[in-house]
């Protein structure tokens, strides 16, 4: 109930992002139900239906990835001081965020089921009644438990991923760094009196005529800064691993394309009979780009500050270095999807019957979710540096300077990632075109 109330009272921008999550879930649910309809219509070829179900994993992963990004940028479930007093601690807010994500995904799954039944002809009274009856196996009864099981995959995976991502971390120090605390009584004055009494008992008796040596008071602790500076963001360390995984993926693709006797695999997009190892190579390539994204973004920030930087380049480079992890990972995923789309277009065969509306819908879901995740990460980064932007404006920095720095950051990222994506796409499509 609390998750529903927070969802109703959210900002319109947050509601729009949740609506996008519901739309992506509806499209993915329709793909899963379409796979079920294909299995009902082709019960003698179970392998083809299993392959279609396996290809639905890519839209599912993209939808879950987008749902996690939306949950991270939700200001209503962000931990703030004072909420623990009313029972809304980090664990409760994490549960609320997971429940809100599950509600959005369940709404999309319901829409997918209604649209699927409408196109089958099971629901009447609306336009396009039963237009896809032959394609969705309307002459076979729909197994409702199987359909509901498929529709619960995305909400369950999305809510579980949100719970794992937003789980509260243990703030307790390690045993080696745990501070030593001196015991004290309920009353500080009584503890001090007890310490003075014990000290006077243990001290030797003073001789008359000699001055008593005063006790040394403990040195006062240095004053603490009420507004400490935030810790600098660590440098991403996944760039060497990303390059290694990327090189391994390209090597697997090249090796698979050399052997003509390698078993074939039907890939959506017209590449029929492609080697099965090509899929493994593409997966490794996408994973390598995702791992190398933060390191490449951090490298862009360093290059912007090279060779006597001015205030503009220094500001743009520092922001890129600070946001390397937040922006770099979605940017690497977008580059991986773009390279795969380029390879699909290169291998496109217009006469291939495997390229149908469901293939186009799956590609649209993957591309749309990855781009929406990148834009959501940009919104999160802008909200994270809102205090810094406000401080610069109070110091007299013109707004045009901040907009120019943002344009410079975007230009630097495009100058690095666009040629890299084109090169990787050419290398990925080369084994299949040679």
Order of alpha helices (4+ residues) and beta strands (2+ residues): alpha-alpha-alpha-alpha-alpha-alpha-alpha-beta-beta-alpha-alpha-alpha-alpha-alpha-alpha
